[in-house]
Amino acid sequence: MTVPRTNSKGEIEAEISRAIVQFEIDYMGRGPKEARTYIIEDIVLVRLRGVLTPAEEQLTKSAEGSELVRKMRATLIDKARPLLYQVVGDITGNKIVELHTDISTHSGERVFVFTLDSNLEKSLPRKGRLDI
């Protein structure tokens, strides 16, 4: 896979954010209130805010409910792992080595950390910047 090198870092980050939001809508039934992606060398970090459904918010009022939400979300991500690898891999043009994720049932925030097979950040053009 090869990423078109005409895309800037910011454009790829925005495309990944859109794809992950669409994944959340299609696979989890609801999208986050906010999404932001950061490319840091060979890592793609996606931070989502406001991911819990109203039903999940009710469940998280107890410790047992919070654990249930975390387990359910972890199971869903495990089942969707190949899809997430494909989506992010296609956008970045890199092979995904691993995916780490966690969700806070307290704040309603979720993070995805994709590790890539090479330093994507180094290979991307920086629009409006001079590399010295």
C-alpha positions in Angstrom: 0.0 0.0 0.0 1.2 3.5 -0.8 -0.2 6.7 0.6 -0.4 9.6 -1.9 2.4 11.8 -0.7 0.5 14.9 -1.8 -1.6 14.5 1.4 -0.3 16.5 4.3 -0.1 15.2 7.8 -3.2 17.2 8.8 -5.2 15.9 5.9 -4.4 12.3 6.8 -5.2 12.9 10.4 -8.6 14.4 9.4 -9.3 11.5 7.2 -8.5 9.0 10.0 -10.8 11.0 12.4 -13.7 10.8 9.9 -13.2 7.1 9.3 -13.1 6.3 13.0 -16.2 8.4 13.7 -17.9 6.5 10.8 -16.8 3.2 12.3 -18.2 4.2 15.7 -21.5 5.2 14.1 -21.7 2.0 12.0 -20.4 -0.5 14.5 -21.2 1.0 17.9 -24.5 2.7 16.9 -23.4 6.2 17.8 -20.6 8.5 17.0 -18.5 10.5 19.4 -19.1 14.2 20.1 -15.5 15.0 19.2 -12.6 13.2 17.5 -9.0 14.2 17.0 -6.1 12.2 15.4 -2.4 12.7 15.9 0.4 11.1 13.8 3.5 10.8 16.0 6.3 9.1 14.1 5.1 5.4 13.7 2.0 5.9 16.0 -1.5 7.1 15.1 -3.3 8.3 18.2 -7.1 8.8 18.0 -8.9 10.5 20.9 -12.7 10.4 21.0 -14.8 12.3 23.5 -18.4 11.7 24.3 -18.6 8.1 23.1 -21.0 6.6 25.7 -24.6 6.1 24.7 -27.3 7.3 27.1 -27.8 3.6 28.2 -24.1 3.2 28.9 -24.1 6.4 30.9 -26.8 5.0 33.1 -24.9 1.7 33.5 -21.7 3.5 34.5 -23.3 4.8 37.6 -22.4 1.6 39.3 -19.1 -0.3 39.4 -20.6 -3.4 38.0 -22.2 -1.4 35.2 -18.9 0.3 34.4 -17.1 -3.0 34.1 -19.9 -4.4 31.9 -19.6 -1.4 29.5 -15.8 -1.8 29.4 -16.0 -5.5 28.7 -18.7 -5.1 26.0 -16.7 -2.3 24.2 -13.5 -4.4 24.4 -15.2 -7.4 22.9 -16.7 -5.3 20.1 -13.3 -3.8 19.3 -11.6 -7.2 19.3 -14.2 -8.4 16.7 -13.7 -5.3 14.6 -9.9 -5.3 14.8 -9.4 -6.5 11.2 -11.7 -3.8 9.9 -9.9 -1.1 11.9 -6.5 -2.4 10.6 -7.8 -2.2 7.1 -9.3 1.3 7.4 -6.3 2.9 9.0 -3.8 0.9 6.9 -5.5 2.1 3.7 -5.5 5.7 4.8 -1.9 5.7 6.0 -0.4 3.4 3.4 1.3 1.5 6.2 0.8 -1.9 7.7 -0.7 -1.8 11.2 1.5 -3.7 13.7 -0.8 -3.4 16.7 -3.8 -1.7 18.1 -4.2 -0.6 21.7 -7.4 0.9 23.0 -9.1 2.0 26.3 -12.2 3.7 27.3 -12.9 5.8 30.4 -16.4 5.2 31.7 -15.9 8.2 34.0 -15.2 10.8 31.3 -16.7 9.0 28.3 -13.4 9.3 26.4 -11.8 6.6 24.3 -8.4 6.3 22.8 -7.0 4.2 20.0 -3.3 3.8 19.5 -2.2 2.2 16.2 1.4 1.3 15.8 2.7 1.2 12.2 5.5 -0.7 10.5 7.4 2.6 9.7 7.7 6.2 10.6 4.7 7.8 8.8 5.3 11.3 10.1 8.8 11.5 8.6 7.5 10.6 5.2 4.7 13.2 5.0 5.0 16.6 3.4 4.5 19.6 5.7 2.6 22.3 4.0 3.7 25.8 4.9 6.8 24.6 6.9 10.4 24.6 6.0 12.4 21.5 7.1 15.8 22.6 8.2 
